[in-house]
Amino acid sequence: MALLPARAPLRRTLGLLPAVAIILAFMVVPVAIMAVFSFLVPRSFGGVEWTFSTDAYVQILFERMLDDSLRFSPGYLMIVLRSFGLALLATVSCLLVGFPVAWFMARRPPGERNLWVLLITIPFWTNQLVRTFAWIIILGRNGVIEAPFRWAGILDQGATLGLMYSNLAITVGLTYTFIPLMVLPIYASLEKLDFSLVEAAADLYSSRLATFRRVVIPLARPGIIAGCLLVFIPSLGAFIQPDLLGGGKKLMLGTLVQFQFTTARNWPFGAAIAMVLLALVMVVLILHARAARPHPAPGGGQ
């Protein structure tokens, strides 16, 4: 019987081995391979040469001239900034649309809430590629939006609204794709909200805006932060929406990585861009961790 407590940690360790093996095989090892490839030299027709080089990272900001000198080239930096900006715009759009939806769901009777959660998750049952193609029909030339303008004579036969292959189309696609990831965490926070606090604020003559800002937002903040992270991070590395709705004209980090590995066949540079994307995600997660860290009470926590 005295040996049983000593065996318990061993059993827990053995029980964690499958999870650790999966994390190592499908997360740590691929990232390590990508990191190693980013410091190698590309071959002419794909693959790498096992020669150490930092040219892939230098290429992000500089262009090597014929005399081997370097000249600043903002092209790839603009892609990074565009990716960051569109991901941020999609996150804000999802928040503006998703919060009212989550609030509506949280105010429904308990028997109806599961139905609304089911309706929110239904888009995940359909392939993302198919859903993105649907937006081509909606935003494209002679599509659902343009057709009424043509019938009304507002648009000439050869004219177009120019919705497709634009930053607007990419933002719409990202918002539609990832909005459930915003709604569900906010709903999880609002579902636990004691709505008597809202009623108490109204009884104390608090305006709706003040109640929303001082009561609802602080209590829903964990869900808002989680939803913003769940939308921003995949939007930053999205590939399908920029490729289809942007028409390859508005490159983002995901499409740039795919282009380097397939068309350009510059594996080290594609790996370097992927590592930059990973670094941006890590920065966002670190900032979130610091913001979520509890602050010490005044007076040294006494």
PEBEL-V219787 format. One record per residue. N is the residue number from 1. RES is the residue in three letters. NEAR is the number of other C-alpha atoms within 12 Angstrom. D_FIRST is the distance of its C-alpha to the first C-alpha in Angstrom with 2 decimals. Layout:
N&RES&NEAR&D_FIRST  N&RES&NEAR&D_FIRST
//
This chain:
1&MET&7&0.00  2&ALA&7&3.81  3&LEU&9&5.39  4&LEU&10&5.54  5&PRO&11&8.13  6&ALA&12&9.90  7&ARG&13&10.43  8&ALA&14&11.97  9&PRO&13&15.11  10&LEU&14&15.60  11&ARG&13&15.64  12&ARG&14&18.04  13&THR&14&20.12  14&LEU&14&20.42  15&GLY&13&21.39  16&LEU&14&24.12  17&LEU&15&25.60  18&PRO&13&27.97  19&ALA&15&29.37  20&VAL&16&29.83  21&ALA&15&31.54  22&ILE&14&33.87  23&ILE&15&34.81  24&LEU&16&35.55  25&ALA&16&37.52  26&PHE&14&39.55  27&MET&15&39.93  28&VAL&15&39.44  29&VAL&16&41.05  30&PRO&18&44.15  31&VAL&23&44.77  32&ALA&20&44.43  33&ILE&23&46.92  34&MET&28&49.27  35&ALA&29&49.10  36&VAL&28&49.93  37&PHE&36&52.78  38&SER&39&54.31  39&PHE&31&55.06  40&LEU&28&56.78  41&VAL&29&60.35  42&PRO&30&61.37  43&ARG&19&63.09  44&SER&14&66.34  45&PHE&16&65.03  46&GLY&20&61.42  47&GLY&23&58.41  48&VAL&28&58.00  49&GLU&20&59.06  50&TRP&15&56.47  51&THR&16&58.48  52&PHE&17&57.21  53&SER&21&59.34  54&THR&22&59.18  55&ASP&28&62.21  56&ALA&34&60.22  57&TYR&27&59.34  58&VAL&25&62.83  59&GLN&28&64.33  60&ILE&33&62.79  61&LEU&23&65.18  62&PHE&21&67.82  63&GLU&21&70.19  64&ARG&17&71.09  65&MET&12&74.85  66&LEU&8&76.87  67&ASP&8&77.26  68&ASP&10&73.46  69&SER&11&73.67  70&LEU&16&71.47  71&ARG&17&72.80  72&PHE&16&70.85  73&SER&17&70.38  74&PRO&17&69.05  75&GLY&20&68.67  76&TYR&30&64.93  77&LEU&24&64.33  78&MET&20&66.20  79&ILE&31&63.86  80&VAL&31&60.85  81&LEU&21&62.59  82&ARG&30&63.64  83&SER&38&60.08  84&PHE&31&58.82  85&GLY&23&61.67  86&LEU&40&61.38  87&ALA&43&57.60  88&LEU&27&58.18  89&LEU&27&60.99  90&ALA&43&58.90  91&THR&41&56.10  92&VAL&29&58.62  93&SER&30&60.17  94&CYS&38&56.85  95&LEU&38&56.10  96&LEU&22&59.54  97&VAL&24&59.27  98&GLY&33&55.55  99&PHE&37&55.21  100&PRO&24&57.78  101&VAL&28&56.19  102&ALA&36&52.72  103&TRP&33&54.33  104&PHE&21&56.08  105&MET&31&52.89  106&ALA&32&51.00  107&ARG&21&53.86  108&ARG&19&53.83  109&PRO&13&52.41  110&PRO&14&48.70  111&GLY&12&49.68  112&GLU&15&51.86  113&ARG&24&49.60  114&ASN&19&47.63  115&LEU&16&50.99  116&TRP&25&52.15  117&VAL&29&48.96  118&LEU&16&49.56  119&LEU&18&53.17  120&ILE&27&52.18  121&THR&20&49.79  122&ILE&16&52.27  123&PRO&21&53.93  124&PHE&20&50.68  125&TRP&15&51.10  126&THR&14&54.28  127&ASN&14&54.54  128&GLN&23&55.41  129&LEU&23&58.28  130&VAL&19&59.89  131&ARG&26&59.66  132&THR&33&61.25  133&PHE&27&64.06  134&ALA&23&64.75  135&TRP&34&65.59  136&ILE&32&68.12  137&ILE&22&69.90  138&ILE&23&69.82  139&LEU&30&70.87  140&GLY&27&72.89  141&ARG&25&76.63  142&ASN&25&78.06  143&GLY&23&74.59  144&VAL&19&73.62  145&ILE&22&74.52  146&GLU&28&77.69  147&ALA&23&79.20  148&PRO&18&80.24  149&PHE&19&81.95  150&ARG&20&83.95  151&TRP&15&84.94  152&ALA&11&86.10  153&GLY&13&88.13  154&ILE&15&86.30  155&LEU&19&85.24  156&ASP&16&87.76  157&GLN&16&87.07  158&GLY&13&86.14  159&ALA&16&84.35  160&THR&21&80.61  161&LEU&26&78.33  162&GLY&21&76.38  163&LEU&29&72.97  164&MET&35&71.45  165&TYR&28&70.51  166&SER&28&70.13  167&ASN&31&67.54  168&LEU&27&67.92  169&ALA&34&66.94  170&ILE&42&63.87  171&THR&42&62.82  172&VAL&37&63.34  173&GLY&44&61.27  174&LEU&45&58.40  175&THR&38&58.53  176&TYR&32&58.54  177&THR&42&55.73  178&PHE&41&53.25  179&ILE&40&54.15  180&PRO&35&51.27  181&LEU&40&48.92  182&MET&42&50.70  183&VAL&45&50.94  184&LEU&41&47.33  185&PRO&35&45.68  186&ILE&43&48.48  187&TYR&38&48.15  188&ALA&28&44.41  189&SER&29&45.34  190&LEU&34&48.33  191&GLU&28&46.49  192&LYS&21&44.36  193&LEU&26&47.51  194&ASP&18&48.51  195&PHE&20&52.11  196&SER&14&52.99  197&LEU&19&53.09  198&VAL&26&55.85  199&GLU&19&57.69  200&ALA&16&57.34  201&ALA&22&58.84  202&ALA&18&61.73  203&ASP&13&62.27  204&LEU&13&62.58  205&TYR&13&65.39  206&SER&18&63.45  207&SER&17&65.06  208&ARG&18&63.25  209&LEU&15&63.18  210&ALA&17&61.77  211&THR&24&59.12  212&PHE&24&58.18  213&ARG&17&58.08  214&ARG&18&56.34  215&VAL&26&54.04  216&VAL&32&53.37  217&ILE&23&53.20  218&PRO&19&50.71  219&LEU&26&48.32  220&ALA&31&48.76  221&ARG&27&48.57  222&PRO&28&45.04  223&GLY&32&46.23  224&ILE&37&49.53  225&ILE&33&47.99  226&ALA&29&45.52  227&GLY&37&48.40  228&CYS&40&50.68  229&LEU&36&48.14  230&LEU&34&47.49  231&VAL&39&51.27  232&PHE&39&52.40  233&ILE&34&50.03  234&PRO&34&50.83  235&SER&43&54.48  236&LEU&45&54.72  237&GLY&37&53.91  238&ALA&39&55.51  239&PHE&33&57.47  240&ILE&33&58.79  241&GLN&49&60.61  242&PRO&42&62.49  243&ASP&34&63.37  244&LEU&35&64.69  245&LEU&39&65.94  246&GLY&35&66.99  247&GLY&24&68.65  248&GLY&24&67.48  249&LYS&20&69.86  250&LYS&33&67.29  251&LEU&39&64.63  252&MET&44&61.20  253&LEU&46&58.37  254&GLY&37&56.85  255&THR&35&60.21  256&LEU&43&60.98  257&VAL&35&57.79  258&GLN&28&58.59  259&PHE&24&62.17  260&GLN&28&61.21  261&PHE&29&58.88  262&THR&17&61.25  263&THR&16&64.89  264&ALA&20&65.15  265&ARG&23&62.51  266&ASN&33&61.64  267&TRP&37&57.89  268&PRO&41&57.36  269&PHE&43&59.28  270&GLY&42&57.46  271&ALA&41&54.14  272&ALA&40&55.43  273&ILE&40&56.41  274&ALA&40&52.97  275&MET&31&51.40  276&VAL&33&53.83  277&LEU&34&52.78  278&LEU&24&49.11  279&ALA&20&50.06  280&LEU&25&51.89  281&VAL&25&48.91  282&MET&16&46.66  283&VAL&16&49.24  284&VAL&24&49.25  285&LEU&21&45.46  286&ILE&15&45.45  287&LEU&15&48.22  288&HIS&21&46.32  289&ALA&16&43.16  290&ARG&12&45.29  291&ALA&14&47.15  292&ALA&14&43.98  293&ARG&11&42.48  294&PRO&10&42.55  295&HIS&11&45.27  296&PRO&9&44.72  297&ALA&8&46.27  298&PRO&7&49.60  299&GLY&7&49.45  300&GLY&7&46.48  301&GLY&8&44.05  302&GLN&6&44.43
//
